[in-house]
Amino acid sequence: MNKKQVTLKTIEEIEVSNDYLDFHSRYYSYSKIDSLPNTKLVSYTNSVSKLLNMQIDEDNDEKLVKLLNGELLLKNSKPYSMVYAGHQFGHFVPQLGDGRAINLGCINGWHLQLKGAGLTKYSRQGDGKAVLRSSIREYLMSEAMYGLNIPTTRALAIITSDEPVYREKVETASIVLRVSKSWVRFGTFEYFYQSQDKQSLMELADFVIAENFSHLKDVEDKYEKLYFEIVDKTAYLVAMWQAYGFMHGVMNTDNMSVAGFTIDYGPYAFMDNFDVNNICNHTDYEGRYSYANQPRVAQWNLDSLATCFSALCDEKKLVEYLDSFLHMQDNEYLKIMQKKLGLSHELSSDSNRELVTLLIGTLNTVNIDYTLFFNHLSHFEYEKVIDLCMFKKPMEEWIESYQKALENESLPKDEISSQMQQVNPKYVLKNYMIQEAIDKAENDDFTLVNDLLKIAQNPYVVHKGYERYMYSTPQEFCNVQLSCSS
């Protein structure tokens, strides 16, 4: 059967919906987009434009630039920003909100949001702007995570300007248009819970069910089941982060999506040389959001969300379900790691679990590039793996155990290798790669941004001319910590 042909619309023809504005005004505030001077298009993502049924003229991108710059509004668009609260590094802040983000409306279930579009009611001491550096990072990583099949928000396009923005130094202003199936956060529920607003909590939960969990609409105990599914999705999300060596860097409750997506890309990083205690955010002095802590922090955040849901259902049942989170997340992680290792045994296989546990300890000892390790392993290039190790004996011993495990597999080795290559990327967008693109973009050369976008969208094949990005991160750039500033 042929798929239904979708008719693309020009930007002027597209009409958005604004269901979130049906709520009381305490949920949001209307916002005015602050257009930038002398704008230019850095990049756009064709696959995201198709999600929105949006036709973009490659030879005439002026309308797209105007959309991002607030000079052209979509039909029925009523720009607004959302309020929420949140636990930041464990400390509760009763009111946060979209301090630099402005929502444009919804198309095909995708909520459009401009980041860096100016002051909102929730900007606090901020200027509502985003710099080119952070905008490129968000734009590229959104698409890189999608390319790896990790649940994530997406990004349509990014523009830059010559307007100065003051951070640690003077930088240039930029706006990125990102899209998501939901912008509701754990912190959104926290905002209404702390004000003892049960009616708004119920309305918010109903909205989340309608948008992202519609199968729960008419079931008994729907709020309880909604919470359970948020726990499930978060367990899977964090398992994917851990398996692919991704560190979010700022897992505050206001940066956690109830729909189970990765949102708000700040001082994130993909692992360079494996270090289980790696911290990618240099303001995370205590290592709260280290790689090793991500599962426990996710559980902590879900516990905060359970407190909010206690106004709607039996908190005891929520907490009992949450008690299984780490076990659930670990099982999801083991499933993914078994695929990455080419092992097909049942989840209950103690030998596989031991092999994965031993691998993590070995990787932590031998000082090896995490992604490159799996790339070589996918081809059973054991000598190349060992050559990369600073300390070789632990890896030699692990490989011996791994080879014994492979003997129990029924598939021929070439088929196992082929399956492994489908889940072990040749590329992840490491920070030094993105920094190279940023450096060029700050000099009005956007070619590397667009080339990295192509790599991000298809990380499982070799990209000619960029083979060097498959190798170990240069030592001087390994596990460099970044700041939250954007």
Secondary structure in CASP SS format (residue, H / E / C, confidence):
PFRMAT SS
TARGET T0000
AUTHOR 0000-0000-0000
METHOD secondary structure of the structure
MODEL  1
M C 1.00
N C 1.00
K C 1.00
K C 1.00
Q C 1.00
V C 1.00
T C 1.00
L C 1.00
K E 1.00
T C 1.00
I C 1.00
E C 1.00
E C 1.00
I C 1.00
E E 1.00
V C 1.00
S E 1.00
N C 1.00
D H 1.00
Y H 1.00
L H 1.00
D H 1.00
F C 1.00
H C 1.00
S H 1.00
R H 1.00
Y H 1.00
Y E 1.00
S E 1.00
Y E 1.00
S C 1.00
K C 1.00
I C 1.00
D C 1.00
S C 1.00
L C 1.00
P C 1.00
N C 1.00
T C 1.00
K E 1.00
L E 1.00
V E 1.00
S E 1.00
Y E 1.00
T C 1.00
N H 1.00
S H 1.00
V H 1.00
S H 1.00
K H 1.00
L H 1.00
L C 1.00
N C 1.00
M E 1.00
Q C 1.00
I C 1.00
D C 1.00
E C 1.00
D C 1.00
N C 1.00
D C 1.00
E H 1.00
K H 1.00
L H 1.00
V H 1.00
K H 1.00
L H 1.00
L H 1.00
N C 1.00
G C 1.00
E C 1.00
L C 1.00
L C 1.00
L C 1.00
K E 1.00
N C 1.00
S C 1.00
K C 1.00
P C 1.00
Y E 1.00
S E 1.00
M E 1.00
V C 1.00
Y C 1.00
A C 1.00
G E 1.00
H E 1.00
Q E 1.00
F C 1.00
G C 1.00
H E 1.00
F E 1.00
V E 1.00
P C 1.00
Q C 1.00
L C 1.00
G C 1.00
D C 1.00
G C 1.00
R C 1.00
A E 1.00
I E 1.00
N E 1.00
L E 1.00
G E 1.00
C E 1.00
I E 1.00
N C 1.00
G C 1.00
W E 1.00
H E 1.00
L E 1.00
Q E 1.00
L E 1.00
K E 1.00
G C 1.00
A E 1.00
G C 1.00
L C 1.00
T C 1.00
K C 1.00
Y C 1.00
S C 1.00
R C 1.00
Q C 1.00
G C 1.00
D C 1.00
G C 1.00
K E 1.00
A E 1.00
V E 1.00
L H 1.00
R H 1.00
S H 1.00
S H 1.00
I H 1.00
R H 1.00
E H 1.00
Y H 1.00
L H 1.00
M H 1.00
S H 1.00
E H 1.00
A H 1.00
M H 1.00
Y H 1.00
G H 1.00
L C 1.00
N C 1.00
I C 1.00
P C 1.00
T E 1.00
T C 1.00
R E 1.00
A E 1.00
L E 1.00
A E 1.00
I E 1.00
I E 1.00
T E 1.00
S E 1.00
D E 1.00
E E 1.00
P E 1.00
V E 1.00
Y E 1.00
R C 1.00
E C 1.00
K C 1.00
V E 1.00
E E 1.00
T E 1.00
A E 1.00
S E 1.00
I E 1.00
V E 1.00
L E 1.00
R E 1.00
V E 1.00
S E 1.00
K C 1.00
S C 1.00
W C 1.00
V C 1.00
R E 1.00
F H 1.00
G H 1.00
T H 1.00
F H 1.00
E H 1.00
Y H 1.00
F H 1.00
Y H 1.00
Q H 1.00
S C 1.00
Q C 1.00
D C 1.00
K H 1.00
Q H 1.00
S H 1.00
L H 1.00
M H 1.00
E H 1.00
L H 1.00
A H 1.00
D H 1.00
F H 1.00
V H 1.00
I H 1.00
A H 1.00
E H 1.00
N H 1.00
F C 1.00
S H 1.00
H H 1.00
L H 1.00
K C 1.00
D C 1.00
V C 1.00
E C 1.00
D C 1.00
K H 1.00
Y H 1.00
E H 1.00
K H 1.00
L H 1.00
Y H 1.00
F H 1.00
E H 1.00
I H 1.00
V H 1.00
D H 1.00
K H 1.00
T H 1.00
A H 1.00
Y H 1.00
L H 1.00
V H 1.00
A H 1.00
M H 1.00
W H 1.00
Q H 1.00
A H 1.00
Y H 1.00
G C 1.00
F E 1.00
M E 1.00
H C 1.00
G C 1.00
V C 1.00
M C 1.00
N C 1.00
T H 1.00
D H 1.00
N H 1.00
M E 1.00
S E 1.00
V C 1.00
A C 1.00
G C 1.00
F C 1.00
T E 1.00
I C 1.00
D C 1.00
Y C 1.00
G C 1.00
P C 1.00
Y C 1.00
A E 1.00
F E 1.00
M C 1.00
D C 1.00
N E 1.00
F C 1.00
D C 1.00
V C 1.00
N C 1.00
N C 1.00
I C 1.00
C C 1.00
N E 1.00
H C 1.00
T C 1.00
D C 1.00
Y C 1.00
E C 1.00
G C 1.00
R C 1.00
Y C 1.00
S C 1.00
Y C 1.00
A C 1.00
N C 1.00
Q H 1.00
P H 1.00
R H 1.00
V H 1.00
A H 1.00
Q H 1.00
W H 1.00
N H 1.00
L H 1.00
D H 1.00
S H 1.00
L H 1.00
A H 1.00
T H 1.00
C H 1.00
F H 1.00
S C 1.00
A C 1.00
L C 1.00
C C 1.00
D C 1.00
E H 1.00
K H 1.00
K H 1.00
L H 1.00
V H 1.00
E H 1.00
Y H 1.00
L H 1.00
D C 1.00
S C 1.00
F H 1.00
L H 1.00
H H 1.00
M H 1.00
Q H 1.00
D H 1.00
N H 1.00
E H 1.00
Y H 1.00
L H 1.00
K H 1.00
I H 1.00
M H 1.00
Q H 1.00
K H 1.00
K H 1.00
L H 1.00
G C 1.00
L C 1.00
S C 1.00
H C 1.00
E C 1.00
L C 1.00
S C 1.00
S C 1.00
D H 1.00
S H 1.00
N H 1.00
R H 1.00
E H 1.00
L H 1.00
V H 1.00
T H 1.00
L H 1.00
L H 1.00
I H 1.00
G H 1.00
T H 1.00
L H 1.00
N H 1.00
T H 1.00
V H 1.00
N C 1.00
I C 1.00
D E 1.00
Y H 1.00
T H 1.00
L H 1.00
F H 1.00
F H 1.00
N H 1.00
H H 1.00
L H 1.00
S H 1.00
H C 1.00
F C 1.00
E C 1.00
Y H 1.00
E H 1.00
K H 1.00
V H 1.00
I H 1.00
D H 1.00
L H 1.00
C C 1.00
M C 1.00
F C 1.00
K H 1.00
K H 1.00
P H 1.00
M H 1.00
E H 1.00
E H 1.00
W H 1.00
I H 1.00
E H 1.00
S H 1.00
Y H 1.00
Q H 1.00
K H 1.00
A H 1.00
L H 1.00
E C 1.00
N C 1.00
E C 1.00
S C 1.00
L C 1.00
P C 1.00
K H 1.00
D H 1.00
E H 1.00
I H 1.00
S H 1.00
S H 1.00
Q H 1.00
M H 1.00
Q H 1.00
Q C 1.00
V C 1.00
N C 1.00
P C 1.00
K C 1.00
Y C 1.00
V C 1.00
L C 1.00
K C 1.00
N H 1.00
Y H 1.00
M H 1.00
I H 1.00
Q H 1.00
E H 1.00
A H 1.00
I H 1.00
D H 1.00
K H 1.00
A H 1.00
E C 1.00
N C 1.00
D C 1.00
D C 1.00
F C 1.00
T H 1.00
L H 1.00
V H 1.00
N H 1.00
D H 1.00
L H 1.00
L H 1.00
K H 1.00
I H 1.00
A H 1.00
Q H 1.00
N C 1.00
P C 1.00
Y C 1.00
V C 1.00
V C 1.00
H C 1.00
K C 1.00
G C 1.00
Y C 1.00
E H 1.00
R H 1.00
Y H 1.00
M H 1.00
Y C 1.00
S C 1.00
T C 1.00
P C 1.00
Q H 1.00
E H 1.00
F H 1.00
C C 1.00
N C 1.00
V C 1.00
Q C 1.00
L E 1.00
S C 1.00
C C 1.00
S C 1.00
S C 1.00
END
